[in-house]
Amino acid sequence: MIAALGADRAATEVAVSLIFGLGCLSGVAMLQMALLSFRSSQVRLYLRTAGPRAGDLLLPAGSLGLPRRRDFWAMLLIAVAVFGILLYAGTRKGHGT
């Protein structure tokens, strides 16, 4: 990919930034999947303990298996903060400071 853009420094920086940006996007997606996996296991646990007719019942209010709107934003904020720190550290390391 870098060879297709050219051998100059600007093309290399564009390619590295593109790859890093896509890596950040995958990191956000992975953290979202971790949260979904946790919620899914909580629902499974509730269904096992509630008995055979639990599939027809609603989850109780405040149950850990219920998704909340803030879950998405909390995981997104954590992911963006982590990758922002990595980006800052990477740019400082690249300039030799």
Buried (B, 14 or more C-beta within 10 A) or exposed (E): EEEEBEEEEEBEEBBEEEEBEEEBEEBBEEBBEEBBEEBEEBBEEBBEEEEEEBEEEEBEEEEEBBEEEEBEEEBBEEBBEBBEEBBEEEEEEEEEE
